[in-house]
Amino acid sequence: MATVLAATAIGTLFMVPTWTEIAVALPLIEKGLTGPAAALLLALPAVSLSSLVIFGAALRSWRIPALLAVVVFLSGAIAGALFL
């Protein structure tokens, strides 16, 4: 479960171009790490730290970006746990 949480945290914070998440997740799937791969596939395209900062600055409030980050993190963690 620790690998799923780490993958979810990385996926929530890092900015990865669209379709790159597949190239990142494929080696994990081939090695049998389906849980972390599922977490990355869900969290990577959803948000990134830079998008959350821009969103928070535009709104002049950090509550909504923080909530968005938590929802994406929890969704990724749940998806990863289902595929363990």
Phi, psi and omega in degrees: 000333179296323179292325177294316180295321178294316179296322179293318178297316178297316181295329180284327187266327186274149177262120180232130179300153180302142182078345177288332180298332177292317178294331177284320185281331184302313177298327178294318179296318180297331178271003178087010180265066185288329179297304177299326178296317178296320178297317179294318181297332179274319187273326185300312183281350187283305183214171172213167180299319181295320178292325177293321179294315179296317179298315179295321179292322180293322180277343185058031177209141182255000182292313182292314176299324178294318178297318178300316179297319179294318180296316178295317179299312180295321178297316178295319180294320178293316179297318178297319179293327179292332182261009177290000000 
